[in-house]
Amino acid sequence: MSGTKTPGIALSRRGVLTAATAAAAHTVLRPPSASAAPARTTSDVIVVGAGFAGVTAARALRRRGLRVRVLEARNRIGGRTWTTTFEGEQVEMGGVWVDPLQTHVWREIENQGIGIVADPAAERALFPTTTGFGYYHPEEAFGWQGALLARFSERARELFPDAANPLVRADLLRRVDPQTIRDRLDAMRLSVLDEKWLTGATGGLGGGSERGAYTQFLHLWALCNHNADQYYGINTYRPASGMTSLARAILTEAAADVRLNSPVRSIIDTGREVVVRTRTGASYTAASVVVAVPVNVWNTIEFSPGLTVERRRASSQTFGVPTAQKLWLRLRTSLGNTYVHTPEGYPIHTLVPIKQLADSQLMVGFSGDQRLDVNNVAQVERAVRLVVPDATVLAVRGQHWGADPHALGGGAFRRPRQLTGLLNAVQLPHGRISFATSDIASGWSGYVDGAMESGLRAAEQVARFASR
């Protein structure tokens, strides 16, 4: 997502973002036309989805001299990133953070001349105690939690010697990949307090410690060079003009014909060409197709020939976290500049102060609780008061990514056996069709960088069918 990840020691603030709203030069953004429903139009490549995987693939194909059409189900671009406004402030409802370790996206921001903003550090942290919650100095809180994470991830060097190529030691991984995060936590025999601190750092990421694969966390730890400061730091930096502006800049260079409000119903590979039909009745043909939608959405599209067993299983099991929710709050509280971190089981697992307003405070939070309506002020207030009793929620805006029909989940976090049993298979092309999504990245799965990596790979796979 991008994904939405639990923030950490840098000590990250999800700052107020700005979005570029100017129309992309040379890129035609068109709504579907009812009169054009029977039309059958041809391009070299069709890209399904205008998230970061899709726009990256589209530009890579354009650079090969190919004509590209992009079909986007929503009325906006960006996929699981989305810059919008809340209480007069520009905010991100989906993925937002970038880091120098994430070379594709970091280089892109530099090339586009988009500034980088570092979220400011917290002055204190509100963490669990044995009986409730208490205030700590950030160095104390994240220092101890970082030591626990290092212990939790002690096999990462052995299992992921090359983090960009996660299956180098598939022989060893197959023995560990069946384990959940909960399996590892149980094996550690932690004290009550250490358990609370560690589940807060691991359980929220993957939709709960019973869902997420232990190997997924180890892979992320390896990508962060087995270092707690770098692990916390990856959720610190953001594009100054917002994620939507970055996606739009890439799409501008793709010079593609973009059709918004065009959800795809079916994709038919005849062996000579690919026919894509939308739910609005339009039909398009191309030499090849890049399907740049989340794994969770694959089973909602009719494919002919049908999807492989591995792809159907991946979509049914889910890669993106189905319970992922993000919410922005304006609230009155005595918290001040405090990072709030809860153990697994709380309806909101992270709260981060962003900006002090005249009579209140702007905060961003994350939840994996399906029972919580993140757009209901009363419900959110009850959830916040479990940790901060004096909080009054004045306004809230949330996004439940699992309830979004074009996402069906938030940022990717693999489940047990998916790394060794599915990843290689779902990265391969399917005839004239290739798949691009952060969910199936070899590197930064769940982040924009992973989406870009995947988009570049898919463009390479399909270009041979469409080269003129």
Buried (B, 14 or more C-beta within 10 A) or exposed (E): BBBBBBBBBBBBBBBBBBBBEEEBEEBEBEEBEEEBEEEEBEBBBBBBBBBBBBBBBBBBBBEBEBBBBBBBBBEBBBBBBBBBBBBEBBBBBBBBBBBBBBBBBBEBBEEBEBEBBEBBBBBBBBBBBEEEBEBBEBEEBBBBBBEBBBEBBEBBEEBBEEBBEBBBBBEBBBEBBBBBBBBBBEEBEBEEBBBBBBBBBBBBBBBBBBBBBBBBBBBBBBBBEBEBBBBBBBBBBBBBBBBBBBBBBBBBBBBBBBBBBBBBBBBBBEEEBBBBBBEBEBBBBBBBBBBBBBBBBBBBBEBEEEBBEBBBBBBEBBBBBBBBBBBBBBBBBEBEBBBBBBBBEBBBBBBBBBBEBEEBBBBBBBBBBBEBBBBBBEBBBBBBBBBBEEBBBBBBBBBBBBBBEBBBBBBBBBBBBBBBBBBBBBBEBBBBBBBBBBBBBBBBBBBBBBBBBBBBBBBBBBBEBBEE
